[in-house]
Amino acid sequence: MNEIVFRIEGGEDVTIFAADGESLLSLARKANVAIDAPCSGNGSCGKCRVKLLEGFVAGAQTRHISTDETAAGWRLACAATVAGDAVLLIPDIASAYKNRMKIADLTSPEETAAFEFLKQRLAAAGLAYGSGIRTADVRIEPPSLDDTMPDNERFSRAAAASLGAAGVSVPYPVLKDMPAALRDNGFYVRCVAQVNGERAEILDILPIGEENTLVCGLAIDVGTTTVSGLLVDLATGDILAKANAGNGQIRYGADVINRIVEQQKPGGIDRLQHAAVTETLVPLISNLCDEARVPSKRIYKIAIASNTTMNHLLLGVNANYLRTEPYIPAFFETEHFDPSLIGIEAAPAAKVSLAPNIGSYVGGDITAGTLACMMWDSPELSVLIDLGTNGEIVFGNNEFLMACACSAGPAFEGGDISCGMRAADGAIETCLIDAETMEPRFTVIGGDRPVGLCGSGLIDVVAELFRAGIINGKGKFVREGERVRRDEYGIGSYVLEFARDSATGRDITINEVDLDCFIRAKGAIFSAVLSLMEPLGFAPDDIGRVMVAGGIGSGINIGNAICIGMFPDLPESRYSYIGNSSLTGAYAMLVSLDAGERLRGIAGSMTYLELSTQPGYMDAFIAACFLPHTDETLFPSAAGTRPQD
């Protein structure tokens, strides 16, 4: 066996033993060493770079590592294999995708306003506030030789009277502790119950002496890249704590397809579920409880919104059939279930509810987002664009709703871009380019030297290159200068930062292959919007408002997104960023039984459009693969700005 030491920059060494031939990436995963691998190790992204400090590893040089870099010890973890003892440096930037990702500020005025606005709109739409979970003090007549009624019947009758319910059920987790709870407290207790109509289910039995006993719930958005959560006082709807974290599954790939592939490997189902629950949700929930000083046993209700694949991976359900024709999920909707079944600690009788999915690639995060943005309650035609790792779009109003998904996310999160990265420290997030000098000015997350380009920065760079006439509508370089280079094959690239000033010691460049990938991604979004509208006889001008949600959406320059043909050419006043609409929808599910019912109604009435089977979609997509579009009439504001081919 060989001793492999992963020397984590800025951290501690991790040592693991391995046989010859094992890939460094799979070995790092076993050792729980964070290495970013958006392509999940198929060798296409070139992001899993490690540096050999001592020893030897096998593996051929890849196209992502130059000869000089190879001589300096750089390797791709997915392409290098164990061939003896070795010490490997894991650059600080390799783990930034999980530890220092820029994620939505849940305490920002925009996010706070979203929850307050939701409360008002739910009330205006006639949806009552109230989780249905109540507390009541229950005094029970002690048993005697003359009164031998069993504890559960004795308690149920008294609890029904206190709660005003026609009937009460006592589930097993409560029943098993009931005898001691009643006697330890002199048959005078406080019960926590889920009341639905005339029926009540007892969730807990507590001592009367516990003053101000909080009855709490969790609202969670499980995103492909990030996970967000709220700890909520169910009596008032007040948010007690907020937290974000990177999804531990990221190391198995940036997109859902790579994770489904990983799930099919031996032990994959358990591995992906462990990453989502044990590595991500459990610490997140612990942080929320610590911040609010509330024990996890006071959590009685959990509402989760996530995409269809994440739902499967979270529950440990085989998701393989989602990625193969005819793309059938195991479920759209589930019954409420005990959180301990997936490894989450809460009250013994707590329940988890998942926002319903409507398609293989439009899941509960979108149905929850649709509920939250209230487009279902307005006659105005609206579009919801959720830009996360995947791109999902909903179009409609209070008469109809149509939804689809498009394969746009990996490019915006850096997975398909040579200098791309997620929004972590070192990512260029905004950019301006002088049209005369071609010199860039940009801002970097964390304020230090740049490492790469994240989604919002990518949109800015492409728009600025186009406006400055440095690239044409096909994404080809048409100007020359110090920052414009061409390789031996004639492929052009633009240098955003020279090696001497970058954090990596390498030039940060965007090339024509990257531009082609990006143009296809933005084209997928715009063509998806058109594909939802045109069959119904609508045009972009008919859209009253466009709501942009999701992690990437928070930093997007709307004017630049319109300039390059990613969003419809509408007045910017019609656009708004609505934050994490999935989390907001999960919050609504948590605090309002009526909202939960409405959500199920929304999911049941929403039409899911599978773009791959939609006549004319490929034509619309190809037409959109140009800056801004091949049809100039769709983007009148860009007239006169297009460079010559």
Secondary structure, DSSP 8 states (H G I E B T S, - for coil): -EEEEEEETTS-EEEEEE-TT-BHHHHHHHTT-----TTTTSSSS---EEEEEEEEEE----TTS-HHHHHTTEEETTT-EEEEEEEEEE-HHHHHHHHSB----TTSHHHHHHHHHHHHHHHHTT---B-SEEEEEEE----BTTB---HHHHHHHHHHHHHT-SEEE--HHHHTTHHHHHHHTTTEEEEEEEEETTEEEEEEEEETT-TT---EEEEEEE-SSEEEEEEEETTT--EEEEEEEE-GGGGG-SSHHHHHHHHTSTTHHHHHHHHHIIIIIHHHHHHHHHHHT--GGGEEEEEEEE-HHHHHHHHT---GGGSSTT---S-S----B-GGGGT----TT-EEEE----SSSS-HHHHHHHHHHTGGG-SS-EEEEEESSSEEEEEE-SS-EEEEEES-HHHHTTTTSTTB--SBTTEEEEEEE-TTT--EEEEETTSSS--EE-HHHHHHHHHHHHHTTSB-TTS-B---BTTEEE-TT--EEEEEE-GGGSSSSS-EEEEHHHHHHHHHHHHHHHHHHHHHHGGGT--GGG--EEEEESTGGGG--HHHHHHTTSS-S--GGGEEE---HHHHHHHHHHHBHHHHHHHHHHHHH-EE--GGGSTTHHHHHHHHSSSS-S-GGG-GGGTT-----
